């Protein structure tokens, strides 16, 4: 597993240029999940359902908005690290990176899914 400080990750065997392509919007974001206001357990279930539906509909690139934590107690992000960990555990996820500022920046991830 490859991870770095820029909130990007790629599954072993996935070419390093995939992250660069994700950052440069090579793939069009085809759907989005917004987890604002969701509790941890609810967010995990929503993410699993979203990924299953995305694969079912043959989507390749999606955005997951986890938020920056501004509405959380202590103003610390709760879901940010959790979402990254959950994505790394999902076989259907090939890679992800932090979204560009115009797409949510540090409050969102762009996710590349395996082809069907």
DSSP file (Angstrom, degrees, kcal/mol; ACC not computed):
  #  RESIDUE AA STRUCTURE BP1 BP2  ACC     N-H-->O    O-->H-N    N-H-->O    O-->H-N    TCO  KAPPA ALPHA  PHI   PSI    X-CA   Y-CA   Z-CA
    1    1 A X              0   0    0      0, 0.0     2,-0.5     0, 0.0    10,-0.2   0.000 360.0 360.0 360.0 134.4    0.0    0.0    0.0
    2    2 A X  E     +A   10   0A   0      8,-1.6     8,-1.3     2,-0.0     2,-0.3  -0.935 360.0 164.9-109.3 123.3    1.3    3.4   -0.9
    3    3 A X  E     -A    9   0A   0     -2,-0.5     2,-0.3     6,-0.2     6,-0.2  -0.967   7.9-179.1-132.6 152.4    0.2    6.4    1.2
    4    4 A X    >   -     0   0    0      4,-1.4     3,-1.2    -2,-0.3     4,-0.4  -0.897  44.2 -93.9-144.1 177.1    1.5    9.9    1.4
    5    5 A X  T 3  S+     0   0    0     -2,-0.3    -1,-0.0     1,-0.3    -2,-0.0   0.638 112.5  70.8 -69.3 -14.5    1.0   13.2    3.2
    6    6 A X  T 3  S-     0   0    0      2,-0.1    92,-1.0     1,-0.0    -1,-0.3   0.181 115.6-106.8 -88.1  18.3   -1.2   14.6    0.4
    7    7 A X  S <  S+     0   0    0     -3,-1.2     2,-0.3     1,-0.2    -2,-0.1   0.837  77.2 134.9  61.4  34.5   -4.0   12.2    1.3
    8    8 A X        +     0   0    0     -4,-0.4    -4,-1.4    89,-0.2     2,-0.3  -0.850  26.9 172.7-112.8 154.9   -3.4   10.0   -1.7
    9    9 A X  E     -AB   3  96A   0     87,-2.7    87,-2.5    -2,-0.3     2,-0.4  -0.985  10.4-169.3-154.9 145.6   -3.3    6.3   -1.8
   10   10 A X  E     -AB   2  95A   0     -8,-1.3    -8,-1.6    -2,-0.3    85,-0.2  -0.998  29.4-111.1-140.0 143.8   -3.1    3.6   -4.5
   11   11 A X    >   -     0   0    0     83,-3.0     3,-2.2    -2,-0.4    83,-0.0  -0.363  49.7 -86.2 -67.8 148.3   -3.5   -0.1   -4.3
   12   12 A X  T 3  S+     0   0    0      1,-0.3    -1,-0.1    -2,-0.1     3,-0.1  -0.312 118.3  29.7 -54.7 134.1   -0.4   -2.2   -4.8
   13   13 A X  T 3  S+     0   0    0      1,-0.3     2,-0.5    -3,-0.1    -1,-0.3   0.275  89.8 119.0  95.6 -10.2    0.1   -2.9   -8.5
   14   14 A X  S <  S-     0   0    0     -3,-2.2    -1,-0.3    80,-0.1    -4,-0.0  -0.776  73.1-107.7 -90.6 131.8   -1.6    0.4   -9.6
   15   15 A X    >   -     0   0    0     -2,-0.5     3,-1.7     1,-0.1     4,-0.4  -0.223  19.3-124.6 -60.5 142.8    0.8    2.7  -11.5
   16   16 A X  T >> S+     0   0    0      1,-0.3     3,-1.0     2,-0.2     4,-0.8   0.787 106.8  66.9 -59.1 -28.9    2.1    5.8   -9.8
   17   17 A X  H 3> S+     0   0    0      1,-0.2     4,-2.5     2,-0.2    -1,-0.3   0.642  81.8  77.7 -70.7 -11.3    0.8    8.0  -12.5
   18   18 A X  H <> S+     0   0    0     -3,-1.7     4,-2.4     2,-0.2    -1,-0.2   0.903  93.3  50.0 -62.4 -40.6   -2.8    7.1  -11.6
   19   19 A X  H <> S+     0   0    0     -3,-1.0     4,-2.6    -4,-0.4    -1,-0.2   0.924 109.8  50.3 -63.8 -43.9   -2.6    9.5   -8.6
   20   20 A X  H  X S+     0   0    0     -4,-0.8     4,-1.6     1,-0.2    -2,-0.2   0.917 111.3  48.9 -59.5 -43.3   -1.3   12.3  -10.9
   21   21 A X  H  <>S+     0   0    0     -4,-2.5     5,-2.9     2,-0.2     6,-0.3   0.888 110.2  50.8 -65.0 -39.2   -4.2   11.7  -13.3
   22   22 A X  H ><5S+     0   0    0     -4,-2.4     3,-1.5     1,-0.2    -2,-0.2   0.929 109.7  50.4 -62.6 -44.2   -6.7   11.7  -10.4
   23   23 A X  H 3<5S+     0   0    0     -4,-2.6    -1,-0.2     1,-0.3    -2,-0.2   0.818 111.3  49.0 -63.0 -30.8   -5.3   15.1   -9.2
   24   24 A X  T 3<5S-     0   0    0     -4,-1.6    -1,-0.3    -5,-0.2    -2,-0.2   0.231 116.0-112.6 -96.2  13.5   -5.6   16.5  -12.7
   25   25 A X  T < 5 +     0   0    0     -3,-1.5    -3,-0.2    -5,-0.1    -2,-0.1   0.866  60.5 155.0  60.0  40.3   -9.2   15.4  -13.2
   26   26 A X      < +     0   0    0     -5,-2.9     2,-0.4    -6,-0.1    -4,-0.1   0.890  67.4  50.4 -61.7 -40.0   -8.3   12.9  -15.9
   27   27 A X  S    S-     0   0    0     -6,-0.3     2,-0.4    -5,-0.1    -1,-0.0  -0.814  94.0-120.2 -99.5 141.5  -11.5   11.0  -15.0
   28   28 A X        -     0   0    0     -2,-0.4     2,-0.5     1,-0.1    33,-0.3  -0.642  27.4-116.0 -79.8 132.9  -14.8   12.8  -14.8
   29   29 A X        -     0   0    0     -2,-0.4    33,-0.2     1,-0.2     3,-0.1  -0.590  33.9-176.4 -69.4 119.4  -16.4   12.6  -11.3
   30   30 A X        +     0   0    0     31,-3.3     2,-0.3    -2,-0.5    32,-0.2   0.624  59.7   4.0 -98.5 -16.3  -19.6   10.7  -12.0
   31   31 A X  E     -c   62   0A   0     30,-0.6    32,-2.3     2,-0.0     2,-0.4  -0.979  61.8-145.4-161.8 165.1  -21.3   10.7   -8.6
   32   32 A X  E     -c   63   0A   0     -2,-0.3     2,-0.5    30,-0.2    32,-0.2  -0.997   3.7-158.0-142.5 142.9  -20.8   12.1   -5.1
   33   33 A X  E     -c   64   0A   0     30,-2.4    32,-3.3    -2,-0.4     2,-0.6  -0.990  11.7-159.6-118.0 125.2  -21.5   11.1   -1.6
   34   34 A X  E     -c   65   0A   0     -2,-0.5    32,-0.2    30,-0.2    74,-0.0  -0.922  11.1-179.8-107.9 115.8  -21.8   13.9    1.0
   35   35 A X    >   +     0   0    0     30,-3.1     3,-2.3    -2,-0.6    31,-0.1   0.281  29.5 141.2 -98.3   9.1  -21.2   12.7    4.6
   36   36 A X  T 3  S+     0   0    0      1,-0.3     3,-0.1    29,-0.2    31,-0.1  -0.284  76.1  10.5 -53.1 130.8  -21.7   16.0    6.3
   37   37 A X  T 3  S+     0   0    0      1,-0.3    -1,-0.3     0, 0.0     2,-0.2   0.353  96.3 131.0  83.4  -6.4  -23.6   15.5    9.6
   38   38 A X    <   -     0   0    0     -3,-2.3    -1,-0.3     1,-0.1     2,-0.1  -0.563  55.8-126.6 -81.9 143.6  -23.4   11.7    9.5
   39   39 A X     >  -     0   0    0     -2,-0.2     4,-3.2    -3,-0.1     5,-0.2  -0.428  34.1 -99.3 -79.3 164.3  -22.2    9.9   12.6
   40   40 A X  H  > S+     0   0    0      1,-0.2     4,-2.3     2,-0.2     5,-0.2   0.913 121.5  43.3 -55.5 -52.1  -19.3    7.4   12.2
   41   41 A X  H  > S+     0   0    0      1,-0.2     4,-1.9     2,-0.2    -1,-0.2   0.904 116.7  47.5 -62.5 -42.1  -21.4    4.2   12.0
   42   42 A X  H  > S+     0   0    0      1,-0.2     4,-2.6     2,-0.2    -1,-0.2   0.903 111.0  52.0 -64.4 -42.3  -23.9    5.8    9.7
   43   43 A X  H  X S+     0   0    0     -4,-3.2     4,-2.6     1,-0.2    -2,-0.2   0.896 107.8  51.7 -63.4 -40.9  -21.1    7.2    7.5
   44   44 A X  H  X S+     0   0    0     -4,-2.3     4,-2.2    -5,-0.2    -1,-0.2   0.922 112.3  45.7 -62.8 -43.8  -19.5    3.8    7.2
   45   45 A X  H  X S+     0   0    0     -4,-1.9     4,-2.5     2,-0.2    -2,-0.2   0.913 112.8  50.4 -65.1 -43.3  -22.8    2.2    6.1
   46   46 A X  H  X S+     0   0    0     -4,-2.6     4,-2.5     1,-0.2    -2,-0.2   0.901 110.4  50.1 -61.7 -41.5  -23.5    5.1    3.6
   47   47 A X  H  X S+     0   0    0     -4,-2.6     4,-2.6     2,-0.2     5,-0.2   0.926 110.6  48.8 -64.5 -45.2  -20.0    4.8    2.1
   48   48 A X  H  X S+     0   0    0     -4,-2.2     4,-2.3     2,-0.2    -2,-0.2   0.926 113.6  46.6 -59.4 -46.0  -20.4    1.0    1.6
   49   49 A X  H  X S+     0   0    0     -4,-2.5     4,-2.6     1,-0.2     5,-0.2   0.913 112.3  51.2 -61.9 -43.4  -23.8    1.4    0.0
   50   50 A X  H  X S+     0   0    0     -4,-2.5     4,-2.4    -5,-0.2    -2,-0.2   0.913 111.1  47.0 -62.3 -44.7  -22.5    4.2   -2.2
   51   51 A X  H  X S+     0   0    0     -4,-2.6     4,-2.4     2,-0.2     5,-0.2   0.914 112.5  49.6 -65.4 -42.6  -19.5    2.2   -3.4
   52   52 A X  H  X S+     0   0    0     -4,-2.3     4,-2.5    -5,-0.2    -2,-0.2   0.931 113.7  46.0 -61.4 -45.4  -21.7   -0.9   -4.1
   53   53 A X  H  X S+     0   0    0     -4,-2.6     4,-2.0     2,-0.2    -2,-0.2   0.886 111.1  53.1 -64.6 -38.9  -24.2    1.2   -6.1
   54   54 A X  H  <>S+     0   0    0     -4,-2.4     5,-3.0     2,-0.2    -2,-0.2   0.915 111.7  44.7 -63.2 -43.7  -21.3    3.0   -8.0
   55   55 A X  H ><5S+     0   0    0     -4,-2.4     3,-1.8     3,-0.2    -2,-0.2   0.917 110.6  54.8 -65.7 -43.2  -19.8   -0.4   -9.0
   56   56 A X  H 3<5S+     0   0    0     -4,-2.5    -1,-0.2     1,-0.3    -2,-0.2   0.864 110.9  45.4 -57.5 -36.9  -23.3   -1.7  -10.0
   57   57 A X  T 3<5S-     0   0    0     -4,-2.0    -1,-0.3    -5,-0.1    -2,-0.2   0.241 116.8-116.3 -93.4  13.2  -23.8    1.3  -12.2
   58   58 A X  T < 5 +     0   0    0     -3,-1.8     2,-0.2     1,-0.2    -3,-0.2   0.809  54.9 164.3  59.5  36.1  -20.3    0.9  -13.7
   59   59 A X      < -     0   0    0     -5,-3.0    -1,-0.2    -6,-0.1     3,-0.1  -0.593  21.5-172.8 -81.2 146.3  -19.0    4.2  -12.4
   60   60 A X        +     0   0    0      1,-0.3    53,-3.7    -2,-0.2     2,-0.4   0.729  67.6  36.2-107.9 -32.2  -15.2    4.7  -12.4
   61   61 A X  E     + D   0 112A   0    -33,-0.3   -31,-3.3    51,-0.2   -30,-0.6  -0.983  64.1 164.8-134.4 125.0  -14.6    8.0  -10.6
   62   62 A X  E     -cD  31 111A   0     49,-2.3    49,-3.4    -2,-0.4     2,-0.4  -0.895  28.4-129.4-134.2 162.3  -16.5    9.3   -7.6
   63   63 A X  E     -cD  32 110A   0    -32,-2.3   -30,-2.4    -2,-0.3     2,-0.5  -0.944  13.1-162.7-114.6 135.9  -16.2   12.1   -5.0
   64   64 A X  E     -cD  33 109A   0     45,-2.6    45,-2.4    -2,-0.4     2,-0.7  -0.973   7.0-157.5-117.7 116.5  -16.6   11.4   -1.2
   65   65 A X  E     +cD  34 108A   0    -32,-3.3   -30,-3.1    -2,-0.5    43,-0.3  -0.842  22.9 163.4 -96.3 112.2  -17.1   14.5    0.8
   66   66 A X        -     0   0    0     41,-1.4    13,-0.3    -2,-0.7    14,-0.2   0.574  44.6-125.4-102.8 -14.0  -16.2   13.9    4.5
   67   67 A X        -     0   0    0     40,-2.5    -1,-0.2     1,-0.1    13,-0.1  -0.053  14.5 -96.7  89.1 166.5  -15.9   17.5    5.6
   68   68 A X        -     0   0    0     39,-0.1     9,-0.4    11,-0.1    -1,-0.1   0.444  56.4-108.6-101.7  -3.5  -13.1   19.4    7.2
   69   69 A X  S >  S+     0   0    0      7,-0.2     3,-1.6    -3,-0.1     6,-0.1   0.495  77.3 131.4  92.5   3.5  -14.4   19.1   10.7
   70   70 A X  T 3  S+     0   0    0      1,-0.3     5,-0.1     5,-0.1     4,-0.1   0.790  77.8  45.8 -61.9 -27.4  -15.6   22.7   11.2
   71   71 A X  T 3  S+     0   0    0      2,-0.1    -1,-0.3     4,-0.1     2,-0.1   0.429  96.2  99.6 -94.4   1.4  -18.9   21.5   12.6
   72   72 A X  S X  S-     0   0    0     -3,-1.6     3,-2.3     1,-0.1     2,-0.2  -0.450  89.2 -88.1 -85.9 158.4  -17.5   18.9   14.9
   73   73 A X  G >  S+     0   0    0      1,-0.3     3,-0.8     2,-0.1    -1,-0.1  -0.481 120.7  14.6 -61.3 130.4  -16.9   19.2   18.6
   74   74 A X  G 3  S-     0   0    0      1,-0.2    -1,-0.3    -2,-0.2     3,-0.1   0.489 116.5 -97.1  78.3   2.9  -13.4   20.7   19.0
   75   75 A X  G <  S+     0   0    0     -3,-2.3     2,-0.4     1,-0.2    -1,-0.2   0.765  86.0 134.8  56.7  28.1  -13.4   21.7   15.3
   76   76 A X    <   -     0   0    0     -3,-0.8     2,-0.2    -6,-0.1    -1,-0.2  -0.878  63.4-107.8-107.3 138.9  -11.5   18.5   14.5
   77   77 A X        +     0   0    0     -2,-0.4     4,-0.2    -9,-0.4    -8,-0.1  -0.471  34.3 178.0 -67.3 129.0  -12.4   16.3   11.6
   78   78 A X  S  > S+     0   0    0     -2,-0.2     4,-0.7   -12,-0.2    -1,-0.2   0.842  78.9  37.9 -94.4 -45.5  -13.9   13.0   12.7
   79   79 A X  H  > S+     0   0    0    -13,-0.3     4,-3.4     1,-0.2     5,-0.3   0.720  95.0  83.2 -83.5 -21.9  -14.7   11.3    9.4
   80   80 A X  H  > S+     0   0    0      1,-0.2     4,-1.5     2,-0.2    -1,-0.2   0.919 101.3  32.2 -51.8 -57.2  -11.6   12.4    7.4
   81   81 A X  H  > S+     0   0    0     -4,-0.2     4,-2.2     2,-0.2    -1,-0.2   0.864 118.6  55.0 -69.6 -37.0   -9.3    9.7    8.7
   82   82 A X  H  X S+     0   0    0     -4,-0.7     4,-2.7     2,-0.2    -2,-0.2   0.936 106.5  50.4 -62.0 -47.0  -12.0    7.1    9.0
   83   83 A X  H  X S+     0   0    0     -4,-3.4     4,-2.6     1,-0.2    -1,-0.2   0.914 109.9  50.8 -60.3 -44.0  -13.1    7.5    5.4
   84   84 A X  H  X S+     0   0    0     -4,-1.5     4,-1.9    -5,-0.3    -1,-0.2   0.924 111.8  47.6 -59.3 -45.2   -9.6    7.1    4.2
   85   85 A X  H  X S+     0   0    0     -4,-2.2     4,-1.0     1,-0.2    -2,-0.2   0.909 112.0  49.2 -62.5 -43.1   -9.1    3.9    6.2
   86   86 A X  H >X S+     0   0    0     -4,-2.7     4,-0.7     1,-0.2     3,-0.6   0.908 109.2  52.5 -63.9 -41.7  -12.4    2.5    5.0
   87   87 A X  H >< S+     0   0    0     -4,-2.6     3,-1.0     1,-0.2     6,-0.3   0.891 105.0  55.3 -62.0 -39.2  -11.6    3.2    1.4
   88   88 A X  H 3< S+     0   0    0     -4,-1.9    -1,-0.2     1,-0.2    -2,-0.2   0.774 106.0  53.4 -64.6 -25.0   -8.3    1.4    1.7
   89   89 A X  H << S+     0   0    0     -4,-1.0     2,-0.5    -3,-0.6    -1,-0.2   0.627  88.7  94.1 -83.4 -14.8  -10.2   -1.7    2.9
   90   90 A X    X<  -     0   0    0     -3,-1.0     3,-1.6    -4,-0.7    -4,-0.0  -0.699  63.9-152.7 -88.7 122.2  -12.5   -1.8    0.0
   91   91 A X  T 3  S+     0   0    0     -2,-0.5    -1,-0.1     1,-0.3    23,-0.1   0.795  94.2  62.2 -60.4 -30.1  -11.5   -4.1   -2.9
   92   92 A X  T 3  S+     0   0    0     21,-0.1    22,-2.6     2,-0.0     2,-0.6   0.627  86.4  88.2 -74.4 -11.6  -13.4   -2.0   -5.4
   93   93 A X  E <   + E   0 113A   0     -3,-1.6    20,-0.2    -6,-0.3     3,-0.1  -0.789  46.4 173.4 -92.5 121.5  -11.2    1.1   -4.6
   94   94 A X  E     -     0   0A   0     18,-2.8   -83,-3.0    -2,-0.6     2,-0.3   0.809  65.3 -23.1 -91.9 -36.8   -8.0    1.3   -6.8
   95   95 A X  E     -BE  10 112A   0     17,-1.3    17,-2.9   -85,-0.2    -1,-0.4  -0.982  53.8-166.3-165.9 161.7   -6.8    4.7   -5.6
   96   96 A X  E     -BE   9 111A   0    -87,-2.5   -87,-2.7    -2,-0.3     2,-0.3  -0.984   3.9-176.4-153.6 159.5   -7.9    8.0   -4.1
   97   97 A X  E     - E   0 110A   0     13,-1.9    13,-3.1    -2,-0.3   -89,-0.2  -0.972  40.9 -82.0-148.6 162.1   -6.5   11.5   -3.6
   98   98 A X  E     - E   0 109A   0    -92,-1.0    11,-0.3    -2,-0.3     8,-0.1  -0.405  55.6-108.6 -63.1 140.9   -7.5   14.7   -2.0
   99   99 A X        -     0   0    0      9,-2.2     9,-0.1     6,-0.9    -1,-0.1  -0.289  34.2 -97.8 -68.8 154.9   -9.9   16.8   -4.1
  100  100 A X    > > -     0   0    0      1,-0.1     5,-2.6     4,-0.1     3,-1.9  -0.325  42.2-102.7 -63.6 157.9   -8.7   20.0   -5.8
  101  101 A X  G > 5S+     0   0    0      1,-0.3     3,-1.4     3,-0.2    -1,-0.1   0.879 124.3  53.9 -52.7 -41.9   -9.8   23.1   -3.9
  102  102 A X  G 3 5S+     0   0    0      1,-0.3    -1,-0.3     2,-0.1    -2,-0.0   0.651 110.6  48.2 -69.9 -13.8  -12.6   23.8   -6.4
  103  103 A X  G < 5S-     0   0    0     -3,-1.9    -1,-0.3     5,-0.1    -2,-0.2   0.241 140.2 -68.3-110.0  11.0  -13.9   20.2   -5.7
  104  104 A X  T X 5 -     0   0    0     -3,-1.4     3,-2.4    -4,-0.3    -3,-0.2   0.252  60.5-152.6 123.7 -13.1  -13.8   20.3   -1.9
  105  105 A X  G > <S+     0   0    0     -5,-2.6     3,-1.6     1,-0.3    -6,-0.9  -0.156  77.3   1.0  50.8-130.9  -10.0   20.4   -1.1
  106  106 A X  G 3  S+     0   0    0      1,-0.3    -1,-0.3    -8,-0.1    -6,-0.1   0.478 130.0  63.8 -69.5  -1.9   -9.2   18.9    2.2
  107  107 A X  G <  S+     0   0    0     -3,-2.4   -40,-2.5    -8,-0.1   -41,-1.4   0.303 104.3  43.4-102.7   8.6  -12.8   18.0    2.9
  108  108 A X  E <   -D   65   0A   0     -3,-1.6    -9,-2.2   -43,-0.3     2,-0.4  -0.989  61.6-147.0-151.8 157.4  -13.2   15.6    0.0
  109  109 A X  E     -DE  64  98A   0    -45,-2.4   -45,-2.6    -2,-0.3     2,-0.5  -0.966  13.3-139.9-125.4 143.6  -11.5   12.7   -1.8
  110  110 A X  E     -DE  63  97A   0    -13,-3.1   -13,-1.9    -2,-0.4     2,-0.4  -0.914  27.9-160.2-100.0 127.3  -11.6   11.7   -5.5
  111  111 A X  E     -DE  62  96A   0    -49,-3.4   -49,-2.3    -2,-0.5     2,-0.6  -0.925  12.8-151.7-120.0 130.2  -11.9    7.9   -5.7
  112  112 A X  E     -DE  61  95A   0    -17,-2.9   -18,-2.8    -2,-0.4   -17,-1.3  -0.883  18.7-157.7 -99.0 124.2  -11.0    5.7   -8.6
  113  113 A X  E     - E   0  93A   0    -53,-3.7   -20,-0.2    -2,-0.6   -21,-0.1  -0.682  24.5 -98.6-101.0 154.5  -13.0    2.4   -8.7
  114  114 A X        -     0   0    0    -22,-2.6     2,-0.1    -2,-0.3    -1,-0.1  -0.380  44.0-106.6 -67.9 147.1  -12.1   -0.8  -10.5
  115  115 A X              0   0    0      1,-0.1    -1,-0.1    -2,-0.1   -56,-0.1  -0.418 360.0 360.0 -71.8 152.1  -13.7   -1.4  -13.8
  116  116 A X              0   0    0     -2,-0.1    -1,-0.1   -61,-0.1    -2,-0.1   0.454 360.0 360.0 -81.4 360.0  -16.5   -3.9  -14.0
